[in-house]
Amino acid sequence: MADGASSSGGARDGGESVVIDYGRRRTTCGYCRSSGPTSISHGMWANSLKADDYQGLLDRGWRRSGCFLYKPEMERTCCPSYTIRLKANDFICSKEHGRVLKKMQRFLDGELDPQCKTSPTKRSLSEPLSSPTSKVSKVSANEFQAATCPNLLKEDEVICCLSSKINEAIDTCFQGGILGSTVQLPKAVVKTVKPQVKKKVGEAVQEHKVGVLDLVYTCNISFQIVAAVRRALPKENGANQTEVLADLSPNSVAEKLAMTMESLGGLDGFELKACNGHLNFYSATNPTMQNHTSVVPAQGSDNSSRSKQSSVNKISAKHPQKRKSLEIRMRTSHFDPEEFALYRKYQTKVHKEKTVTESSYRRFLVDTPIIFVPPKSGDDTVPPCGFGSFHQQYRIDGKLVAVGVVDILPKCLSSKYLFWDPDLAFLSLGKYTALKEIDWVKTAQEHCPSLQYYYLGYYIHSCNKMRYKAAYRPSELLCPVRYEWVRYDLAKPLLDKSQYSVLSDHATMQDETPQPQICGPLDVSSAKDGHQESPSDEDDEDFNDYESEMMVDEESVDSEKVDTTESGSSIKDIENITLDLKGSKVKYKDLQQAFGPIESRHLKALEGQLSRYAKVVGKELSDRMVYCLS
């Protein structure tokens, strides 16, 4: 069994959500650093969880840490946590965000000296799925544009750049693997076509409108991809092997890669064709054209970039040996020793942890209850990567520099956590990956129209370290009572008065009229203060005393009596809840008929327990999910 399957606790084999209710829990707070159990939440353990159901839980204020689900009791907890989200197509890229994108591009171009490190900025959201051709926004498009590579006079440099372009296309075409599988796809190797081979193949030259094209390089990566998938598919769970293999051939893979590479651009001086499963590169026989062959780096290009070639080439020619390649890959959640090594380095250097165990890493970032949903051909309700939990890898020149943990759900990409190489703190990887996640949502929406939002986790107005999230504009906060989404600029005046507020009451405020956000949600001084926080702010807030989240608190027991009358739920709210009693499933309304008379005190206790559960998850979800009493 693959790591990805085993880490989900068998969730992929099931088709329903099964939860165990832990009830109210009290712990110390990782935000205000309280000494006592001031953080109050409702907790559940999920044996398995459908993507639709977790989406519904997010929209009622829940989050997950591994397989543990929790929702703050907003009126009681010390630091009320509001779910925050952003509609990707409405995103407004700020000047600061544009600088982050430009800084990364300068680093990849070899124009940024790593020794001149600036103080690290806040934040880590999770990482995006790769979408190198999409622009984060109109504001940042020009800054994020790829530059033309320097003149490549050495053949090995040309081969290296072409190989990188093919690998980029592979990542774009097969995000998350083949139909979500965990197959490790091979790397492309471009080879020079020898004269005798050209003659044998019969494709030495072709007529072209600007002259004669000569076949100079070729790559057989399509055959390797097909072979790797065919070897691995029998080991994958839930894959429709017959359908996949029928559509998978070297010819189809080569054609798909060729189309993707042409759409990404950056093959100036070459003409690319897919022929019998091979990727063939033709170059003009005109000497002037041959000596000025250029390849655009990973970010792609458009027509406007060509007008800047002259000035860019002058700059990049100074650093012909320093150009770096950025690769972004998404994989289904599974344990990877290389990722764990980076996580341990991050936790010890950034969070100053003395001990980082593999078991805690697995529980926190690898284990997931979310049932994987593979994509289907012609189905626009599921994105190409499928639904489920994923790890997004960022590699610079092949070296793993960051990993983001995200959940892909029917309406959103939910950012969970990011860990990165502390040696690259000057690149503001937290902000950069957040922007790439937003970019990915825009691209995924073309395949799955319902997937429109980017969820940033929790926003805590009383915690300065969390306010950076509101800089991703225009954001919305979830009202903790009516579960309506309220624009941040409308909610902020209420939160300025009280850290707990019924946000949907903003319409009743007569004393002030909020203005649309122009420069940002915070004043200049608070924004600057927020970005001067420690590097630990680059990570997501879900890493909040994870070990304590896993422990059932004895103090939660005495709250059971109080909540029975608090719930205000009637028998109609719980009668359709499906109970799992040691493997037997029965609706609550049929409980006594199935198991005989039950003592009234036991029945009343169970009714109170179910009433609290129905209140915190909502009637629709409580009727849909299985409530396990084991």
C-alpha positions in Angstrom: 0.0 0.0 0.0 1.3 3.5 -0.9 2.2 5.9 1.9 -0.6 8.2 0.7 -3.2 5.6 1.1 -2.0 4.3 4.5 -1.8 7.8 6.0 -5.4 8.5 5.4 -6.5 5.6 7.6 -8.3 3.9 4.8 -10.4 6.9 3.9 -10.0 6.4 0.2 -11.6 3.0 0.5 -14.8 4.4 2.1 -17.5 6.6 0.8 -18.9 8.3 4.0 -17.9 10.6 6.8 -17.4 8.9 10.1 -16.6 11.1 13.2 -16.1 10.6 16.9 -17.4 13.5 19.1 -15.0 14.6 21.8 -17.2 17.5 23.0 -15.9 20.6 24.7 -12.2 20.8 25.3 -10.0 23.3 27.2 -6.3 23.9 26.5 -3.7 26.6 26.9 -3.7 29.1 24.1 -0.8 29.3 21.6 -1.8 32.8 20.5 -2.0 34.8 23.8 0.3 32.3 25.6 -2.1 31.9 28.5 -0.9 29.9 31.4 -4.3 28.3 32.1 -6.8 26.4 29.9 -8.4 29.5 28.4 -8.7 28.2 24.8 -12.1 26.5 24.6 -13.2 24.5 21.5 -15.4 21.6 20.4 -13.4 18.7 19.1 -14.0 15.7 16.9 -11.9 12.9 15.5 -12.6 12.0 11.9 -12.1 8.3 10.8 -13.0 9.4 7.3 -14.3 12.6 5.8 -15.9 13.3 2.4 -14.6 16.4 0.7 -18.1 17.9 0.5 -18.5 17.4 4.2 -15.2 19.0 5.2 -16.2 21.9 2.9 -19.4 22.2 4.9 -17.5 22.1 8.2 -15.1 24.9 7.0 -18.1 27.0 6.3 -19.2 26.6 9.9 -15.9 27.6 11.4 -14.1 24.2 11.7 -10.5 23.4 10.9 -8.4 20.2 11.0 -5.1 19.2 12.5 -4.3 15.9 11.0 -7.4 13.8 11.6 -8.5 16.0 14.5 -11.3 18.5 13.9 -11.8 21.6 16.1 -14.1 24.6 16.3 -13.5 27.5 18.8 -16.4 28.3 21.1 -16.3 31.9 20.1 -18.2 33.4 23.0 -16.1 31.6 25.6 -12.6 31.2 24.2 -9.8 33.7 25.0 -8.9 34.4 21.3 -12.0 34.2 19.0 -10.9 32.8 15.6 -12.8 33.7 12.5 -12.5 31.7 9.3 -11.2 34.0 6.6 -11.4 33.5 2.8 -10.8 35.3 -0.5 -12.4 35.0 -3.9 -9.4 34.4 -6.1 -10.7 36.3 -9.2 -11.3 39.4 -7.1 -7.8 39.4 -5.5 -6.0 42.8 -5.6 -2.3 42.4 -5.6 -0.6 45.0 -3.4 2.7 46.7 -4.0 4.3 44.5 -1.3 3.0 41.4 -3.0 4.4 42.6 -6.3 7.8 43.2 -4.7 7.8 39.6 -3.4 7.1 38.2 -6.8 9.8 40.4 -8.4 12.3 39.4 -5.7 11.8 35.8 -6.4 12.2 36.3 -10.2 15.4 38.3 -9.6 16.7 35.5 -7.4 16.0 32.9 -10.1 17.6 35.2 -12.7 20.8 35.4 -10.6 20.4 39.1 -10.0 19.7 38.9 -6.3 22.6 38.3 -4.0 21.5 35.8 -1.2 24.1 37.4 1.1 22.1 40.6 1.2 19.3 39.2 3.2 16.5 41.3 4.4 14.6 40.6 7.6 12.1 37.8 7.0 8.4 38.8 6.6 5.4 37.2 8.1 3.4 34.2 7.2 3.3 30.8 5.7 0.2 29.8 4.1 0.3 26.5 2.2 1.5 26.3 -1.3 -0.2 26.4 -4.6 -0.6 24.0 -7.3 1.6 24.8 -10.2 0.1 27.2 -12.8 3.1 28.9 -14.3 1.2 30.6 -17.1 -1.4 32.3 -15.0 -0.8 35.8 -13.6 -1.6 36.4 -9.9 -3.3 39.7 -10.9 -3.3 42.5 -13.4 -1.2 44.6 -11.0 1.6 42.0 -10.7 1.6 40.7 -14.2 4.4 42.8 -15.6 6.5 42.3 -12.5 6.0 38.6 -12.6 6.7 38.3 -16.3 9.6 35.9 -17.2 12.7 37.3 -18.8 14.5 35.9 -21.8 17.5 33.7 -21.0 21.0 34.9 -21.9 22.4 33.7 -25.2 23.3 30.1 -24.9 26.4 29.4 -26.9 27.3 26.1 -25.3 25.3 23.1 -26.3 25.1 21.6 -22.8 23.4 24.8 -21.6 20.9 24.6 -24.4 20.1 21.0 -23.5 19.8 21.9 -19.8 17.3 24.7 -20.6 15.2 22.5 -22.9 15.1 19.7 -20.3 13.9 22.2 -17.7 11.1 23.4 -20.1 10.0 19.8 -20.6 10.0 19.2 -16.9 8.0 22.3 -16.3 5.4 21.1 -18.9 5.3 17.7 -17.1 4.5 19.4 -13.8 1.8 21.5 -15.5 0.1 18.6 -17.3 0.3 16.0 -14.5 -0.3 18.0 -11.4 -0.8 15.6 -8.5 0.4 12.7 -10.7 -1.6 10.6 -13.2 -5.2 10.8 -11.9 -4.0 11.6 -8.5 -1.6 8.7 -8.2 1.7 8.9 -6.3 3.8 7.8 -9.3 7.1 9.5 -9.3 7.4 10.8 -12.9 10.9 10.6 -14.5 13.0 13.6 -15.4 13.4 14.6 -19.0 16.7 14.2 -20.8 17.2 16.0 -24.1 19.7 14.5 -26.5 21.5 15.8 -29.6 20.3 14.2 -32.9 23.3 12.8 -34.7 23.5 13.3 -38.5 23.2 9.6 -39.2 20.0 9.4 -37.1 18.6 12.4 -39.0 19.1 10.7 -42.3 17.6 7.4 -41.0 14.5 9.2 -39.6 14.1 11.3 -42.7 13.4 14.5 -40.9 16.7 16.3 -41.3 15.1 19.5 -42.6 11.7 21.0 -43.1 10.6 24.1 -45.0 9.6 27.1 -42.9 8.3 30.5 -43.7 11.5 32.1 -42.5 13.9 29.5 -43.8 14.9 25.9 -43.3 14.6 24.2 -40.0 17.0 21.5 -38.9 16.2 18.7 -36.4 18.9 19.2 -33.7 17.5 17.8 -30.4 15.0 15.2 -29.3 13.6 13.7 -26.1 11.8 10.4 -25.5 10.3 11.3 -22.0 6.8 10.3 -23.2 7.8 6.6 -23.4 9.3 6.8 -19.9 6.2 8.4 -18.4 3.9 5.8 -19.9 6.1 3.0 -18.7 6.3 4.4 -15.2 2.5 4.8 -15.0 1.8 1.3 -16.2 4.2 -0.2 -13.7 2.6 1.8 -10.8 -1.1 1.8 -11.6 -1.8 -1.7 -10.4 -0.6 -0.6 -7.0 -2.9 2.4 -6.8 -6.3 2.2 -5.0 -9.4 3.3 -6.8 -7.8 4.0 -10.2 -9.8 3.0 -13.3 -6.8 1.3 -14.9 -8.6 0.3 -18.1 -9.7 3.8 -18.9 -6.4 5.4 -18.0 -4.2 3.0 -20.0 -6.6 3.2 -23.0 -6.0 7.0 -23.2 -2.3 6.8 -22.2 0.2 6.4 -25.0 3.6 7.9 -25.9 1.9 9.7 -28.8 -0.8 11.3 -26.7 1.6 12.3 -23.9 4.1 13.8 -26.4 1.3 15.8 -28.1 0.0 17.0 -24.8 3.5 18.1 -23.6 4.2 19.8 -26.9 0.9 21.8 -26.7 1.7 22.8 -23.1 5.2 23.9 -23.9 4.0 26.1 -26.7 1.4 27.6 -24.5 4.0 28.3 -21.8 6.2 30.0 -24.4 9.9 30.6 -24.2 11.0 28.5 -27.1 12.2 31.4 -29.3 14.6 30.1 -31.9 13.1 26.6 -31.9 10.1 24.9 -33.4 8.8 22.0 -31.4 6.9 19.0 -32.9 5.6 15.8 -31.4 6.5 12.9 -33.7 5.8 9.2 -32.9 6.0 9.8 -29.2 9.2 11.9 -29.4 9.6 15.7 -28.7 11.6 17.0 -31.6 13.3 20.5 -31.6 14.1 22.1 -34.9 16.4 25.1 -35.2 16.9 27.5 -38.1 19.9 26.7 -40.2 20.6 30.5 -40.6 23.8 31.1 -38.6 22.5 34.3 -37.1 19.5 32.6 -35.7 21.5 29.7 -34.4 23.9 31.9 -32.5 21.1 33.7 -30.7 18.9 30.8 -29.6 17.2 31.6 -26.3 15.0 29.8 -23.9 12.6 31.5 -21.4 12.9 30.3 -17.8 10.1 28.7 -15.8 7.6 31.5 -15.5 6.5 31.7 -19.1 6.1 34.7 -21.4 3.7 36.7 -23.6 4.0 39.1 -26.5 4.8 42.0 -24.2 7.9 40.3 -22.9 9.4 40.1 -26.3 9.4 43.9 -26.5 11.7 43.8 -23.4 14.1 41.2 -24.7 16.9 43.6 -25.6 17.2 45.2 -22.2 16.6 42.0 -20.3 19.3 40.1 -22.3 21.8 42.8 -21.4 21.1 42.2 -17.7 20.9 38.4 -17.8 24.1 38.1 -20.0 26.0 39.3 -16.9 24.9 36.2 -15.0 24.9 33.3 -17.5 25.9 30.7 -14.9 23.6 31.8 -12.1 20.2 31.3 -13.6 18.0 29.0 -11.4 15.1 26.8 -12.2 11.9 26.8 -10.0 9.8 23.6 -10.1 6.4 23.3 -8.3 5.0 19.9 -7.9 1.9 18.7 -6.1 1.6 15.2 -4.6 -1.1 13.5 -2.6 -0.4 13.5 1.1 2.1 10.8 2.0 5.3 10.6 4.0 8.5 11.7 2.2 11.8 11.5 4.1 13.2 14.5 2.2 10.2 16.6 3.3 10.5 15.5 6.9 14.2 16.5 6.9 13.2 20.0 5.7 10.4 20.1 8.3 12.8 19.2 11.1 15.2 21.9 10.0 12.4 24.5 9.8 11.0 23.6 13.2 14.3 23.6 15.0 15.7 26.8 13.4 12.5 28.9 13.1 10.4 27.6 16.0 13.4 26.7 18.2 12.0 23.2 18.9 14.5 20.9 20.5 12.8 17.6 19.5 11.0 16.9 16.3 9.7 13.4 15.9 8.5 11.6 12.8 5.4 10.4 14.5 4.2 14.0 15.4 5.0 15.1 11.8 2.9 12.3 10.4 0.0 13.0 12.7 0.1 16.7 12.0 0.9 17.0 8.3 0.7 13.6 6.7 -2.4 11.9 8.2 -5.7 13.1 6.6 -9.2 11.8 6.9 -10.3 13.4 3.7 -11.4 10.8 1.1 -9.5 11.3 -2.2 -11.7 11.9 -5.2 -9.9 11.4 -8.5 -10.6 13.5 -11.6 -12.8 12.1 -14.3 -12.5 12.7 -18.0 -15.1 15.3 -19.1 -16.2 16.0 -15.6 -16.0 19.8 -14.7 -17.0 19.2 -11.1 -13.5 17.9 -10.1 -10.2 19.7 -10.8 -7.4 17.9 -12.7 -5.7 17.0 -9.4 -8.8 15.7 -7.7 -10.2 16.5 -4.2 -8.2 15.6 -1.1 -5.1 16.5 0.8 -1.9 17.4 -1.0 1.8 18.4 -0.4 3.1 21.0 -2.8 6.8 20.9 -3.3 8.9 23.8 -4.3 12.3 23.0 -5.8 15.0 25.4 -6.9 17.6 23.7 -9.2 16.3 20.3 -7.9 16.7 21.2 -4.2 13.6 21.1 -2.0 13.2 24.5 -0.5 9.5 24.6 0.7 6.5 22.3 1.2 3.0 23.5 1.5 0.1 21.4 2.9 -3.3 22.1 1.3 -6.7 20.6 1.1 -8.5 20.8 -2.3 -12.2 20.9 -1.8 -15.3 21.5 -4.0 -15.3 25.3 -3.4 -11.8 26.1 -2.3 -8.1 25.5 -1.8 -7.7 25.5 2.0 -4.2 26.4 3.2 -3.1 24.4 6.1 0.7 24.8 6.7 4.0 25.7 5.1 7.5 24.9 6.0 10.6 26.2 4.2 14.3 26.3 4.2 15.4 28.9 6.8 18.4 29.7 4.6 16.0 31.3 2.1 14.0 33.4 4.6 14.9 36.5 2.6 12.7 35.4 -0.2 9.5 35.8 1.9 8.3 32.3 0.9 5.2 32.5 2.9 3.9 35.4 0.9 5.2 34.0 -2.4 3.4 30.7 -1.9 0.2 32.3 -0.8 0.2 34.3 -4.1 0.9 31.1 -6.0 -2.0 29.4 -4.3 -4.4 32.2 -5.3 -3.0 31.9 -8.8 -3.7 28.2 -8.8 -7.3 28.7 -7.7 -7.8 31.0 -10.8 -6.4 28.3 -13.1 -8.3 25.4 -11.4 -11.6 27.4 -11.8 -11.3 26.9 -15.6 -11.7 23.1 -15.1 -13.9 23.2 -12.0 -16.1 26.4 -11.9 -17.3 25.8 -8.3 -13.7 26.1 -7.0 -13.5 29.8 -6.6 -12.1 30.6 -3.1 -8.9 30.6 -1.2 -9.2 29.8 2.6 -6.4 31.2 4.8 -7.4 29.5 8.0 -8.3 31.5 11.1 -8.1 35.3 11.6 -7.7 36.6 15.1 -8.2 40.3 15.4 -6.7 40.5 18.9 -3.5 38.8 17.7 -1.2 41.2 15.7 0.6 38.2 14.2 -2.6 37.2 12.4 -3.5 40.5 10.9 -1.3 40.0 7.9 -4.0 37.7 6.5 -6.4 40.6 6.0 -3.8 42.1 3.6 -4.9 39.6 1.0 -7.8 41.7 -0.3 -10.8 41.8 -0.5 -11.2 39.1 2.2 -14.3 37.9 4.0 -14.8 36.7 7.6 -17.4 34.1 8.7 -20.0 35.3 11.1 -19.9 32.9 14.1 -23.7 33.0 14.6 -25.5 33.2 11.3 -22.6 31.7 9.3 -22.8 34.4 6.7 -19.7 35.8 5.0 -19.0 39.5 5.8 -16.5 41.7 4.0 -13.5 42.5 6.2 -13.8 46.2 5.8 -17.4 45.9 7.2 -16.4 43.6 10.0 -13.3 45.5 11.2 -15.2 48.3 13.0 -17.1 45.7 15.0 -13.9 43.8 15.9 -12.2 47.0 16.9 -14.8 47.4 19.6 -15.0 43.8 20.7 -12.9 40.8 19.8 -16.0 38.7 19.7 -18.8 40.1 17.5 -21.8 38.9 15.5 -20.3 40.1 12.3 -23.6 39.9 10.3 -24.8 42.7 12.6 -22.7 45.2 10.7 -25.8 46.5 8.9 -27.3 47.7 12.2 -24.3 50.0 12.8 -25.5 53.6 12.2 -22.6 55.5 13.7 -20.1 54.9 10.9 -20.0 53.9 7.3 -17.1 51.7 6.3 -15.1 52.8 3.3 -13.9 50.4 0.6 -10.3 49.2 1.1 -7.8 51.3 -0.8 -4.3 50.7 0.5 -5.0 47.8 2.9 -7.0 46.7 5.9 -4.5 48.1 8.4 -3.0 51.4 8.9 0.6 51.9 7.8 2.1 51.6 11.3 0.3 48.4 12.2 1.2 46.9 8.8 4.8 47.6 9.3 4.7 46.3 12.9 3.1 43.1 11.7 5.7 42.4 9.1 8.5 42.8 11.6 7.3 39.8 13.5 9.6 36.8 14.0 10.1 34.2 11.2 7.6 31.9 13.0 4.8 34.0 11.6 5.6 32.5 8.2 3.8 29.3 9.2 0.1 28.7 9.5 -1.6 29.1 12.8 -2.9 25.5 12.8 0.4 24.4 14.5 -1.0 25.4 17.9 0.1 22.9 20.6 -0.7 20.0 18.3 0.2 17.4 21.0 -2.3 19.0 23.4 -5.0 18.9 20.7 -4.6 15.2 20.6 -5.3 14.8 24.4 -8.8 14.7 25.7 -8.9 17.1 28.6 -10.4 16.0 31.9 -11.8 19.5 32.4 -14.1 19.0 29.5 -16.2 16.4 31.4 -17.9 18.9 33.7 -19.2 20.9 30.8 -21.5 18.1 29.7 -24.2 18.9 32.2 -24.3 22.6 31.3 -24.6 22.2 27.5 -27.8 20.0 27.6 -30.1 22.9 28.1 -27.8 25.3 26.1 -28.2 23.5 22.8 -31.9 24.5 22.3 -32.2 21.6 19.9 -35.4 19.5 19.6 -35.8 15.8 19.0 -36.4 16.6 15.3 -32.8 18.0 15.0 -31.3 14.7 16.0 -33.8 12.0 14.9 -32.0 11.5 11.5 -28.5 11.2 12.9 -26.9 7.9 11.9 -25.3 6.2 14.8 -22.5 3.6 14.5 -22.7 1.1 17.4 -19.8 -1.3 17.1 -20.3 -1.6 13.3 -24.1 -1.5 13.3 -25.6 1.6 11.8 -29.0 2.9 12.8 -30.9 6.2 12.8 -31.4 7.7 16.3 -35.2 7.6 15.8 -35.0 3.8 15.3 -32.6 3.2 18.1 -35.1 1.7 20.6 -36.8 -0.3 18.0 -33.5 -1.9 17.0 -31.9 -2.4 20.4 -34.9 -2.5 22.7 -35.8 -0.3 25.6 -33.1 2.0 26.9 -33.0 3.5 30.4 -34.3 7.0 30.4 -31.1 8.4 32.0 -28.9 6.9 29.3 -31.3 8.1 26.6 -31.4 11.6 28.0 -27.6 11.7 28.2 -27.3 10.6 24.6 -29.9 13.1 23.5 -27.9 15.9 25.1 -24.7 14.7 23.5 -26.3 14.5 20.1 -28.0 17.9 20.5 -24.7 19.6 21.1 -23.2 17.8 18.1 -26.1 18.8 15.8 -25.7 22.4 17.0 -21.9 22.7 16.3 -21.9 21.0 12.9 -25.4 22.0 11.7 -28.4 19.8 11.0 -27.5 19.2 7.3 -24.1 17.8 8.2 -25.3 15.9 11.3 -27.9 14.1 9.1 -25.2 13.3 6.5 -22.2 12.1 8.6 -22.0 9.0 10.7 -21.8 9.5 14.5 -19.5 6.8 15.9 -20.2 5.8 19.5 -17.4 3.2 19.7 
